[in-house]
Amino acid sequence: MIKNYIENANFEDTGFSYTMSLINGKHKMVILYCLMEFAPVRFNQMRRYLKTVTDKTLSMNLKELEADGLILRQAYQQMPPKVEYRLTEKGEELMKILDLLCVWGEQNRPKR
């Protein structure tokens, strides 16, 4: 008899679930993509790149990505204050995978 393993499975215990928890949200993947393409990036540059994001939302997303070890925040002691963001090694590893989404999108999006 074949057992139904889905009854004992827990999606939250999967690596896929963990990865999705890191990039979940409207702006996190775009922030990571921006840092992959243009690092280092300052807060105002990031805000202009994202266009519709509020300062509060951007700040919150950057803090979460930093806490998850995906980005590094570098503050410089100068006036006016200067802060730059870049990917960590862990973030760069994740971007190798997310970059495949970009490749897939380029290959499969409708032609203009």
C-alpha positions in Angstrom: 0.0 0.0 0.0 1.3 3.5 -0.9 1.3 6.0 1.9 0.1 9.5 1.4 3.2 11.4 2.5 1.6 14.8 2.2 -0.3 14.3 5.4 3.0 14.3 7.3 4.8 16.9 5.2 5.3 20.4 6.5 6.0 23.1 3.9 7.5 25.4 6.5 10.3 22.9 7.1 11.5 23.1 3.5 14.5 25.0 2.1 12.1 26.6 -0.4 10.0 28.0 2.4 13.1 29.5 4.1 14.3 31.1 0.8 10.9 32.5 0.2 10.7 34.0 3.7 13.9 35.9 2.9 12.7 37.5 -0.3 9.0 37.7 0.5 7.4 41.1 -0.1 6.9 43.6 -2.9 10.4 45.2 -2.8 13.0 42.8 -1.5 13.8 41.0 -4.7 14.0 44.4 -6.5 16.3 45.7 -3.8 18.6 42.7 -4.2 18.5 43.0 -8.0 19.4 46.7 -7.8 22.4 45.9 -5.5 23.5 43.1 -7.8 23.5 45.5 -10.8 24.7 48.8 -9.2 26.4 48.3 -5.9 27.2 50.2 -3.8 23.9 52.0 -3.7 22.9 54.8 -1.4 19.4 55.1 0.2 18.1 57.9 -2.1 19.4 56.1 -5.2 17.5 53.0 -4.1 14.4 55.0 -3.5 14.6 56.6 -7.0 15.2 53.2 -8.5 12.1 51.7 -6.8 10.0 54.8 -7.7 6.8 54.1 -5.6 8.3 52.9 -2.3 8.0 55.1 0.8 11.0 55.9 2.9 9.6 53.9 5.8 9.0 50.8 3.7 12.4 50.9 2.1 14.1 51.4 5.4 12.2 48.4 6.9 13.1 46.2 3.9 16.7 47.2 4.1 16.9 46.5 7.8 15.2 43.0 7.3 17.6 42.1 4.5 20.6 43.2 6.6 19.3 41.2 9.6 19.0 38.1 7.3 22.6 38.6 6.3 21.9 39.3 2.6 23.0 42.9 2.5 25.7 45.0 4.2 25.1 48.6 5.4 28.2 50.8 5.4 27.9 54.1 7.3 30.5 56.8 6.8 31.3 59.3 9.5 30.9 62.5 7.5 28.6 65.4 7.0 26.1 65.0 5.5 25.8 61.4 6.6 26.6 58.8 3.9 25.3 55.2 4.0 25.8 52.7 1.2 24.4 49.2 0.8 25.8 46.2 -1.0 25.3 42.4 -1.1 27.0 40.1 1.3 28.5 36.9 0.2 25.3 35.1 1.2 23.3 37.7 -0.8 25.6 37.2 -3.9 25.0 33.4 -3.6 21.2 34.0 -3.6 21.5 36.3 -6.6 23.0 33.5 -8.6 19.7 31.7 -8.3 17.5 34.8 -8.6 19.4 35.7 -11.8 18.1 32.6 -13.3 14.6 34.1 -12.9 15.8 37.1 -15.0 17.1 34.8 -17.7 13.9 32.8 -17.8 11.9 36.1 -18.0 14.0 37.4 -20.9 13.5 34.1 -22.8 9.8 33.8 -22.1 8.3 37.3 -22.0 6.2 38.4 -25.0 8.2 40.1 -27.7 7.6 43.8 -28.3 
